[in-house]
Amino acid sequence: MKLGHQQSDFDASLEEILNGSFRKFTSGLLQNDPELSPGHSSNGSSFRRSSSIMSTHSLSGNSASSKFAPSKRRVFKGLKDYSRKLVDLELFTHSLEDWVLENSCEDSANGEQAFSAPFMMDELRKLDLALEGVLFQQLLRMPCSSYGSSGANEDEYLALEDFLHAIVSGLWHAFWHKRAQPPMSVSCPRGLGSKFYTVDKAIARGRLNEMSGLALMSKNGSDQQVQWDQIMQFALFKQDILAGNELKLSSSIICEALFYGFHILVSRSLSKTRPANSSSVFLLVLDSRYGGVVKVGGDLSKLELNSSNPYKSVAEWIKNYAEVSVSPVDRIWNKFGNANWGDLGTLQILLATYNSIVQWNGPPRKSIASLVSDHSLRLQKRRMEFCLTENEIGLVPYQQSSHQQGQGEIVELEQTSSRAFKSKASRLNLKQGEVLLLEDQQQGQKTFQVQESLVGGSHYFYSAVCLDCPTELLTLYVGAHPSRLEPSWEDMSLWYQVQRQTKVLNIFKHQGITSNYLPEIFASGRILHSGPCQKQAPGGRCDHPWCGTPILVTSPVGEPVSYVVSQEGPLSAEEAIRCCRDCLAALRSAAMANVQHGDLCPDNIIRVVGVQGARNNVLYVPISWGRAVLEDRDSPAINLQFSSSHALQHGKLCPSSDAESLVYLMLFMCGGTMQQQDSIESALQWRETSWAKRLIQQQLGEVSALLKAFADYVDSLCGTPYPVDYDIWLKRLSRAVDGGADRGKMIEEVTATLRLKDVAESSGTSGGGS
């Protein structure tokens, strides 16, 4: 297939890409660009600035150093010449096909081909679990045409376009932003360097037969003219991609994928606006039934640019320096033209698209691991649904009696006993309007009515009102039944959330520490169930599933900032400073009791709206004090994203650990990109690199100079025994929030006998209670 007639189009496209003087060209191109090194990850691990949609398009570099300018000009010219000369697909395939065939053949010893797969099977399994609750809807079905027929089918291209749209929309809304539109589109190029069309326009102009596939394009600001350097991912669409009767990609198809992949890499390298990780590209290879993925990447600085035969030179670069991965081939569409969303073939397409979006738009707000963790919650919910059947005869998986604890039994219930058993069934999942009777040892019995279930991660978390005082909305935590604490990690998490948090809040209460920025305990105790109770002693329990279940009721009620950011986007500079001030005030209050929070993260900070006396009626309150460190033997929670370096390395807190976690929290709430971690080692490495290169300060400096200064201050304390000077930073932050008026009311939590001077001394000596 001769593509030489498209050379003029490609020259014009390159001129549009490369407009402007060379002095403004991105610094560190090729040899001096670490992002083009062979070992650079394809998962977008760079630490970079993002806007409300976490876009990283504006990554223009600094001016090139004069001493490197001549060599860069030669590299620039050489790559540009190669991109113009390397247009004949047949010559390219001829120079590379033997090598592809050799590496595509299965090894007789282990039955595997030399090309490695781009994804591990475990990655695909995790993605499958993460996407359980995500809706992918392809409205245009893939036609069931005769397989391998010649000529392009209009309906096939329309179905492919809708398939890619469904993938992009589903992934973007699941991982990046629930409501915002994806900053990308699907277009089809007529050839190398040519203009891009929508499928409808290509059909209307009679150019569908000239199309080789569809490209996922990054939207670059308001520029309507898309270029080849904006291709995020290319989907090669052919009539038949299989190697004869074998279920694998043919060598010619792999060569064609590498042909387009090389041109995309060159276009990115010559562009001023390229993704942070531009060293690899994913190519989808599809026909009307099957599909696979080819990934190619490498260091273009090792490409021989002085060769008289560019095809041979590029082939040698691919053979010796490029990293080429080829996935297995599997069915994408069933016989009705519907995509098999949960099967291997489609999962490979989904994961390749996910990684392509990460390359251009940065890490997602919700990681795959975080969505996988929801699987256990969905499973638990399913099991609880079976516990409460509405049928006349129901199957109940678990029933526990006083003489038969710890043994599960499936029982058949007759209609007469069904209602009686329901009163004994485990009903930790409370519903709106349910009434709970709480036995509080200090205040006696109190009655609460559930209003709604709140966003609380893995915790049972409700808003409720006390029927004695129904005007005040309260937060109600439901713990785990004491008999279920040992075998379940989730129930132990509830123990921290209810029983241990009750202990910490009582410490604050008994020491007279009260504040708008700390949760206040309203009541705590155990549920009194309806009907007769068979417990033998006042502190005992009977076999009723509710009997003895602990309850904690606190105020105020608010939304976790993780939910606020996912719904509304990053906080403004003013709100971020306000949140930092409020959290510091809470930490200072806790420091007076030698208590450190130990688990600051977006799920454990709530935004309280409608607070009387608060500026703009908004406060931010740290909650979930169950993992607080009270003494040296206590261990904090370990969070790979938000825990301090000292906590990750030693399992203990230093005096500035909470302040360090607060910096990471600010970074998240301001829309910063925080790399997802899979181990303590990688989390520590990210922290060391980010602090050493001042990447955190640079990111926060884009939002507020004050937050940047606070990050610098925390950086000087990390891992040291020196306490945080809360007073000075509360004054500076309050001045910024309240418009210069130091109102003196930022810390109302002084006790009746504790003077303001004592408060300053306490915060200076305790350091948060290491």
TINULUM-700726 format. One record per residue (C-alpha): residue in one letter; x, y, z. Coordinates in steps of 0.02 Angstrom, whole numbers, plus 50000, padded with zeros to 5 digits. Layout:
aXYZ;...
END
This chain:
m500005000050000;k500865015649938;l500545030950045;g501705043149958;h500275053849892;q499925059150072;q501655066850098;s501095084650061;d499685083250186;f500905077050316;d502125091450285;a500735103950310;s500175095250469;l501945095650538;e502105114050503;e500535117350604;i501195106650746;l502895114850745;n502425133150723;g503425145750823;s505295148050840;f506425133750892;r506955143651044;k505275139551121;f505455121151086;t505245109551236;s506835108051336;g507675091451357;l507055083751195;l507555065551170;q509285063451246;n508945075451389;d507115070651419;p506935057751558;e505155054251499;l505855046151342;s506945033751435;p506555015251404;g506145011951586;h504845025451603;s503185018151659;s501675018451544;n500515021851688;g500825040451700;s501855040751858;s502515058551839;f502025071551968;r501225085751875;r499995099951883;s498165097451838;s496635108351818;s494875103951874;i494845089751749;m496645085051788;s497235089551614;t499085089851578;h499095097051404;s500055112651448;l501755105151475;s502805116851373;g504595116851427;n505875130251460;s507005137751331;a508315125951265;s510075128351324;s511155136251192;k512535123151201;f511295109351158;a510375119051023;p511395112650872;s511195094350919;k509355096750955;r509115104850786;r509935089850702;v508825077750798;f507305088250760;k507715089050574;g508135070450567;l506495065150646;k505525076950535;d506375069750380;y506015051950436;s504185055950466;r504055062350287;k505025048150206;l504295033550303;v502595032750215;d502615016050122;l501795002750229;e502314988650113;l504174993050127;f503994994950315;t503154977950330;h504454969750217;s505884975950328;l505074970050488;e503924955350452;d505234941550471;w505694947950643;v503864949150692;l503534931450630;e505014924850728;n504404933050889;s502594928150859;c502974909550849;e502614899851006;d504054892551103;s503854873851097;a504544872351274;n503254883151363;g501974886951227;e502244905851241;q502724918351107;a504254929451121;f503194945251126;s502684948751304;a500884953251344;p500574971551389;f499514966751540;m499644953851677;m498124942851706;d498024949451884;e497854967251818;l496384961951710;r495554953051856;k495694968551964;l494964979351826;d493524967151808;l493114968851993;a493324987751989;l492084989551846;e490704979051926;g489604994151956;v490075003851798;l488865004651652;f489575002851477;q488235004351346;q488555001951161;l486975007651073;l487515003650895;r487794984950876;m489244977950775;p488504970650615;c488664951850590;s489384953250415;s490274939350323;y491944937850410;g493464943250310;s492454951550171;s493294965250073;g492824983450087;a492364994450231;n490624993350306;e489825009750360;d488855001450500;e490434993250565;y491335009950580;l489835018050664;a489755003450787;l491625004850821;e491465023550852;d490035020650975;f491045006651058;l492515018451089;h491365032251149;a490565020251274;i492285015051339;v492935032851359;s491345039251441;g491225024451561;l493055025251615;w493075044151633;h491525044951740;a492035029951845;f493835035251883;w494095053751845;h492525064351857;k490755058551886;r489905072851794;a491155082151686;q491275077551503;p492835068051447;p494145079851370;m494365068651218;s493495063851057;v493515050150925;s494055054350748;c494685045050596;p496195050450493;r496225047350305;g498085043550314;l499735049250385;g499695067850422;s497975070050344;k496475078850416;f495345070450541;y493505066950511;t492065060350610;v491385044050542;d489805052850482;k490825065650384;a491955052250311;i490425042750252;a489615058450181;r491205062650082;g491415044850018;r493115042550102;l492725028050216;n493745015850110;e495285026650137;m495145025350327;s496235013050422;g495475015350593;l494915027450727;a495955038250844;l495585043751021;m496055062251018;s496465073951160;k495505090251155;n496785104151155;g495935119651224;s494845129051100;d495825123450946;q494595114550833;q495945108250713;v496595091950783;q498355085950742;w499285069450745;d500215074250903;q498535074150994;i498235055650964;m498055047051132;q497715029851062;f497445022550888;a496195008850847;l496694999550689;f495124992150610;k495304978550478;q494194965350399;d495234951050470;i496604952250601;l496934933750632;a498424923650574;g497504910650470;n496544898750582;e497564903150737;l496844914450871;k498264927150865;l498684943050770;s499424940650597;s501184947050569;s500614959850438;i499344967150560;i500674968650696;c501824977450572;e500444989650524;a500114993350708;l501974996650735;f501975007850580;y500645019250652;g501365017950827;f503065024150769;h502285039150680;i501275043650835;l502845042950943;v503785054150821;s502325066650812;r502305067751002;s504195070351009;l504105084550883;s502655092850972;k502715106851099;t501175100051190;r501385081751226;p500855070251368;a501965069251521;n502335051151473;s502585051551285;s503745036651268;s502435023351231;v500785021551140;f499385008651142;l498695002350976;l497024993350975;v496874980350837;l495084975650795;d493944967650668;s492074964750678;r492304950150798;y494004949550881;g495224961650957;g496924963551038;v498174976551096;v499914981051035;k501004992451141;v502595000451073;g503785012551157;g505605016751174;d506975029751173;l506965038551005;s508665046051041;k509405029050996;l508675029650821;e510015031050685;l509535046850590;n510945047450462;s510475031650371;s510105032350186;n508775019050213;p507525025350344;y506515009150337;k508024998750385;s508515011250520;v506785011250599;a506684992350588;e508354990850679;w507755002950813;i506174992750840;k507144976450848;n508504982450966;y507844996951069;a505944997451064;e504844988351188;v503484979151092;s502074969951181;v500704960051095;s499164953851187;p498194937851156;v496714939251038;d494974936351104;r493164939151057;i492534956951077;w490764956251006;n489534941851021;k488394935650883;f487134949350916;g488454962950900;n488494966851087;a490184969251172;n490724956051298;w491154969151430;g491714957051564;d492754945551454;l494624945051422;g494634953451251;t493614968651301;l494524970251468;q496164971851373;i495414985951268;l494754994351425;l496414993451517;a497375000051366;t496175014751354;y496295017751541;n498195018751530;s498095030251379;i496985042351476;v498195041551623;q499625046351505;w498735062251450;n497645067151597;g498595060851748;p498125047951880;p496265046251916;r495395052652071;k494795035052107;s496085021452081;i495725003852020;a496204997452193;s494935008852279;l493525002552167;v494084984652193;s493904987252380;d492064991052351;h491844973152291;s491874966452469;l490564979252519;r489434974252375;l489684956052422;q489254959552603;k487704969152549;r487164954452441;r487364942552587;m486364953952700;e484974954652571;f484844935752582;c484724937052772;l483074946652758;t481954937752634;e480214943852591;n479634927052524;e478434915752614;i479794902552624;g481544909752634;l483324903652645;v484314912152782;p486204908852771;y486624912052953;q485704909553115;q486524909853285;s485794903853448;s486404904053627;h486884885553622;q487544885353444;q488734900053421;g489954900653276;q489024887653171;g488104892353012;e486494883852965;i485294885452820;v483514884152884;e481834883552798;l480544895252874;e478694892152866;q477524906952843;t477014906753026;s478814908453089;s479484919952953;r478964936053036;a479594930553206;f481294926253136;k481464942953047;s481494951653214;k483034941253258;a483944943153092;s485534953353079;r485024970653020;l486564981553031;n486004990252872;l484755002552946;k483395010652844;q482675028152845;g481385030452982;e481985016153093;v482015019853279;l483425014253394;l483365013753583;l485085017153655;e485635012753832;d486915025653888;q487735022154056;q487945040754090;q486295047754023;g485105033054031;q484025028053883;k483905038753726;t482895036053568;f483545040253395;q482725039953225;v483775036453070;q483615050052937;e484755043952796;s486315034152758;l487855044952735;v489375042952624;g490605034452739;g491685022152644;s491635005152731;h490825011852890;y489005010752943;f488685029152950;y486995037852967;s486205054453006;a484915053653144;v483935064253265;c483645061753450;l481765061153476;d481985070953638;c482745085253536;p482275082453352;t482925099353289;e484775094453292;l485465082653160;l486745070153228;t487975057453159;l487615039453210;y488945025853198;v488415007653211;g489734995453270;a489934976853252;h489094964253364;p490364958753498;s490224940453444;r490814944953267;l492384954753307;e493704941153295;p493504933553120;s493134949253021;w494374962952979;e492914974052928;d492124971853099;m493764976553182;s493734992253077;l492024995753151;w492744992953325;y493995007053293;q492615017853220;v491425015653369;q492205008953530;r493945016453510;q493315033053445;t492125033753593;k493635032153708;v494585046253620;l493105058153616;n492785054853800;i494595059753836;f494265076553752;k492645078453849;h493365074054018;q494815086153995;g493625100053948;i494265101653769;t492835107553659;s492905115453488;n491905118453331;y493315109353241;l493175093153340;p491725080753341;e490785080853505;i490085065153583;f488205066153607;a487855048653671;s488635031353669;g488085014453726;r487244998653665;i485624995153572;l484114989353670;h483104978453553;s481224976453556;g480434961153633;p481054950453777;c482934950153812;q483704934153878;k485344941353940;q485904934554108;a486764950254175;p486594969154149;g488204969554046;g487854953353953;r486924949753792;c485664937353724;d485644928853554;h484664942853471;p485734949953327;w485504967753394;c485834964253575;g487434972653634;t487834981053469;p488804997053510;i488215014053451;l489095030953448;v488155047153417;t489125063053382;s488915080353310;p489085088653187;v488485080753023;g489365083952858;e489975076952693;p491725069352677;v492845080252571;s493205064952461;y491375065452411;v491385084452394;v492885084052276;s492165069852172;q490535079352148;e491115097452137;g492925096252085;p494455103452175;l494225116452311;s494565134652278;a496105142752354;e495055151052490;e494165134752536;a495805125152537;i496585137652657;r495025137052765;c495105118152771;c496955118652818;r496595131352955;d495135121453027;c496105105053027;l497605113253112;a496445120253244;a495775102753277;l497525095453286;r498065108953407;s496575105153518;a496995086653517;a498815090653556;m498265097953722;a497725080353771;n499305072553695;v498255064853557;q498715063453373;h497415059053241;g498465046253145;d497245043953000;l496995060452909;c496295057152735;p494885064052627;d493625051652697;n493985057552875;i493715076152850;i491925082252835;r491265098752769;v489935105652885;v488765118352805;g487625130352896;v488685133053052;q488135148353148;g489555160253187;a490705152953054;r491235163552907;n490235158252753;n489355145652869;v490635132252824;l491805122252936;y492945107452905;v493015094753046;p494195079653062;i493195064253112;s493585045753136;w494735047653287;g494715028953318;r496505026453257;a497165040953361;v498835038453448;l498665040853636;e500275032853694;d501885025753624;r501245008253597;d499785013853487;s499965011453300;p499175023453174;a498215018253020;i499285015252866;n498705024252710;l499895023152562;q499275039752494;f499085050652649;s500105043252792;s501705052052841;s503395045152791;h503815041352973;a502195031452995;l502525021252839;q504335017652884;h504195014653072;g502345011453105;k502385025953228;l502025044653223;c503255058753246;p502635075753309;s502385082453133;s501565066853058;d499805073853058;a500405090152981;e501285080252843;s499675070652808;l498765087352803;v499945093252664;y499515077752560;l497695081152597;m497845099052533;l498685092452377;f497225080852344;m495885093852376;c496725106752264;g496675094752117;g498475088952128;t499015072652050;m499485059852180;q500235043852113;q499315028152165;q500435016652266;d500424997852283;s501734995452419;i502535004552564;e504185004852470;s503445013752319;a502495025752432;l504085030552524;q505015032652359;w503665044352294;r503745054852452;e505645055852448;t505675061052265;s504245073552281;w504985082352432;a506755082152362;k506215090052198;r504985101852285;l503595095152175;i502315096352316;q502755114552350;q502675118752166;q500955110752150;l500245119752302;g501085135952247;e499945136052095;v498475137452215;s499125147952359;a500805154952412;l500275152352593;l499965133752568;k501645132452481;a502475140852630;f501585128952749;a502215114052647;d503995121052658;y503805122452846;v503175104552863;d504585098552750;s505835105652875;l505015095753017;c504685078852934;g505445064753035;t506165076153169;p505705076653354;y505215095053343;p503385099653372;v502295109753254;d502085128053300;y500195128253280;d499975146053345;i500955155053212;w500165145453069;l498415147153137;k498675166053144;r499335166652965;l497965155452895;s496595164352993;r497215181052928;a497045174652750;v495315166952780;d494565181252882;g495245195552779;g496595201552898;a495565201853057;d496315190853192;r494715187153284;g495515176953422;k494175163853410;m495045150953304;i495365139753454;e493855139953570;e494395123553647;v495305130753797;t494735122753956;a493945131954101;t495575131854196;l496815132354052;r497455149654011;l497895154753833;k499735155053881;d499605137053938;v498825132153773;a500325138953677;e501535130153794;s500575113853779;s500605114153589;g502445118253594;t502915103953708;s501755089953660;g501935091253474;g500365081753451;g500765068453575;s502075057953491;
END
